[in-house]
Amino acid sequence: MQKRVMITGVAGFVGSNLAKRLLEAGYSVVGVDDLSAGTRDNVDSRVEFREMDFRNPEICDLAKGVDGIFHLAAKTSLTGCLQEPLDAANVNTVGTLYMLEVARKAKVRKFIYADTSAEYEGVFDFPTPEDRVLPIGVYAASKHGGWSFCESYKRLYGMDVTVVRYFNVYGPAQDWRRVIPPVMCSFILRMLRGEQPIIYGSGEKRRDFIYVDDVNDLHVILLEKPESRGRVFNVGTGTNLSVNDVFDLVEEQLRTGLKPIYKPDLPGEAEVTLADIAQAKSLGWSPKIDVREGLRRSICYLRTQFERTEVPAEKLKQSTDFNTHGSNRNRGHA
């Protein structure tokens, strides 16, 4: 019998790529997204798609007969969370509790919660293991609240709740339409237009970048391997790059001759992120796509999108943000 999986945030970056991966593996997929940040074009036609907020009561019926739930939907804009902390808590903390209750009542076998490397904002041990949590910002605190409820449901109700903490995920279908896209998208888009990329600060902040296909390989393992039950897993590569390194790698492939513009640093961003991935490796997983190949694929995708949809220059001029915590997800979008 074909297994059925639900994805909240299915129209977003990670969610849309995950849906395709599960469909290829023989699963049927029901996806939920309110399209506040995701796009309908991202959703595979084979997905049973529902355009709605994941907190809509109708989701209870959709969850019946589901074998697993990937709860990817969240509000992750750092600025947005800081400006609207109650909304961040309602979406990320209370919303996760709502989805856990949906899963419990529907007797869903596996619940996978998309957490964030922002949990480690106050930690200075590198590479950082899963047990060294110290969130500081509103976004990190709201996601930590969701994780706390995951722990509660695991212990109180015996549910199989597994947690993944994304570092900087990149690849095709990343949120290039955002006013402030992630750094790789921003560099590629500006340089395709013949415009200098913008770097805030010295460019020496370092991030652990992980290609989206590697992330979804781990997702499938977590769904299928009983050894993952109730555990927390970092999803990174165990290596990191500086912003300057990223620029050099993009320029190596595009060969534009452009030089970056350096502007004053943005406050509130971690200097370093670096994942300890020993727990994920213990399941037989390891990242396979190196950054040059990942960038090549990303450039091919963005070049196609760029040619299809002209991106306004005024939007790109404000577009470089060294997105500290990976893929941006917002209210039903991942």
C-alpha positions, 0 to 999 in steps of 0.5 A: 500500500502506498504511504501518504505524507503531509508537508506543511509549507509545500510551496516553499523552497525546501518543501517543494523540493521535498515533495518531488523527492518523496514522489520519486520515492513512491510516496503520495504527498498532500501539501498545505501552503497559504502562498503568503511567501511560497508560489503555486508554480513550485508545487508539483502537479502530483501533490494533493495541494490545499491552499490554506494556513496550516492552522485551518481546522480542515487540516485535521481531516487531511491528516487522517491516514497520513503516515508522516508529517513534515512540519516545515511551515514557519515565520522566519524573517528575522526582521519580521519576527523582531517587529511582530514577536507575538505573530512569530510565537503564534505561528512558530510556537503555538502553530507547532503545538497545533500541528502536534495535536493534529498528528496525535489525534490522527495517530500519525506514525512520524512527525518531523519538525523543521527547527533551525541553527538559530537555536545555537545563536549564543553558543560558541563551540564549533562545530556545534552539537545538538545539545548546546542550545542557546537561542537569543533572538525572537525567531530563535526563541519562537522556534525553540518554543516549538521544539519544546512542545515536540519534546513534551509530546514525545515524552508525554504521549510517546509520539515519534517526533524527530527534529532537524536543525537546518543550517544554510540550505541552498539550491534550485527554487530558493527564494530568489523573488524576495526583496532580500534573497539569501546571499547565493541567490543575491550574488548570482542575480546581481551578477547576471544583471551586470551589477556589483554584489553587495557585501555587508561588513568585511565579508568574513562571516562564515556559514555552513551551506548545505545543498537542498538535495542532501537535506532531502536525502536525510529527510527520507532516511528520517522517515524510514529508519526507526533509529531516528526515532525521537532524536535531533539532527543537525543538517549541514556539511560540517564545513563553512565558507565566508561571504567572500568565499561565496563571492569568489566561487560565484565569480569563478563560474560566471566570470563577470569581472565584477567586484563586490561593494562593501557596506557597513555591517548588519547587526544581530548576525552570528559570526560563525555557524558550523554543524556537528553532523555526527548524529546524522552520519550515524544513520548512514547519511552524508552530504554528497553535493560539493559547493561548486556543483551545488552552485553550478546547479543553482546558477543554471536554475536562476539563469532560467528564471532570470531569462523567463522573469525579468527581475526589477533592478530596484529590487536587486539593489536592496537584495543582499542579505547573508541569511543567517539561518538558511532557507526562509519560510513564512506562514505555510511556506518552507 
